[in-house]
Amino acid sequence: EKDEPGAEVRVTYRELLELTCRLGNTLKRQGVKRGDRVTIYMPPCPLAVASMLACARIGAVHAVVFAGFSAESLADRIRD
C-alpha cells in the first residue's frame, strides 16, 4: 500500500518471481556473487521486496536501509 488511501500496487507471485530473477541476473552481471554483501537503500515497495529476494536467490547477504537516514548514518550502517 502507498501513503495515499486507496493507492495500492498489486503484484502476482509470477510477476514477483520474474522481477526477482531479472534483478538477480542484473546483480550477477554487476559482479555480485554468493557471500557478497549488498545494502538495499530504497523506500518500501514491491521493487524493494524483489531486491531482497534476488539477493537471497543468488546467496548474497543483504541489509535493508530505508530512506530517512542522514548520509553519515547510512555510511555507518553500510560499514556495520
URJO-V118416 format. One record per residue. N is the residue number from 1. RES is the residue in one small letter. PHI is phi in whole degrees, 0 to 359 (none if undefined). PSI is psi in degrees with one decimal (NA if undefined). D_LAST is the distance of its C-alpha to the last C-alpha in Angstrom with 1 decimal. Layout:
# URJO-V118416
n: [N;N]
res: [RES;RES]
phi: [PHI;PHI]
psi: [PSI;PSI]
d_last: [D_LAST;D_LAST]
This chain:
# URJO-V118416
n: [1;2;3;4;5;6;7;8;9;10;11;12;13;14;15;16;17;18;19;20;21;22;23;24;25;26;27;28;29;30;31;32;33;34;35;36;37;38;39;40;41;42;43;44;45;46;47;48;49;50;51;52;53;54;55;56;57;58;59;60;61;62;63;64;65;66;67;68;69;70;71;72;73;74;75;76;77;78;79;80]
res: [e;k;d;e;p;g;a;e;v;r;v;t;y;r;e;l;l;e;l;t;c;r;l;g;n;t;l;k;r;q;g;v;k;r;g;d;r;v;t;i;y;m;p;p;c;p;l;a;v;a;s;m;l;a;c;a;r;i;g;a;v;h;a;v;v;f;a;g;f;s;a;e;s;l;a;d;r;i;r;d]
phi: [none;265;293;278;301;84;265;219;243;253;232;280;299;296;297;295;297;297;295;299;295;297;294;299;294;296;299;296;296;276;97;283;225;308;92;291;255;231;253;256;239;199;289;295;198;303;294;295;297;297;295;297;294;296;298;297;296;265;88;273;282;233;235;250;234;273;303;115;268;289;300;293;296;297;300;299;293;294;297;295]
psi: [147.1;178.8;-32.0;135.2;135.6;-8.0;109.5;158.1;128.0;131.5;129.8;164.3;-38.4;-44.4;-41.0;-41.7;-45.6;-43.1;-41.7;-45.2;-42.0;-44.0;-40.0;-43.5;-37.4;-43.7;-43.1;-39.9;-27.5;0.7;5.0;131.9;175.6;130.5;-15.0;157.5;134.1;134.3;127.1;117.8;94.9;162.5;159.4;117.8;169.7;-34.0;-35.3;-41.9;-45.6;-35.5;-43.0;-44.7;-36.4;-42.1;-45.8;-37.5;-37.3;-2.2;16.6;139.2;131.8;149.6;141.1;127.6;117.6;158.2;157.2;-7.5;147.4;166.1;-39.3;-43.9;-39.5;-45.2;-41.4;-42.9;-37.7;-43.7;-38.3;NA]
d_last: [30.2;29.9;30.3;34.0;36.2;37.7;35.2;33.5;32.6;33.8;32.5;34.2;32.6;34.2;32.8;29.3;29.7;31.1;28.3;25.7;27.6;27.9;24.2;23.4;26.1;24.7;21.3;23.1;25.3;22.4;21.4;18.7;19.5;18.9;15.6;14.0;10.8;11.7;10.6;13.7;14.6;18.0;20.3;21.3;24.1;25.5;23.8;20.4;21.6;23.0;19.8;18.0;21.1;21.3;17.9;19.0;22.4;21.4;19.0;15.8;12.6;11.8;9.7;12.1;11.9;15.4;17.3;17.8;14.7;15.4;14.3;12.4;10.6;9.9;8.6;6.2;5.1;5.4;3.8;0.0]
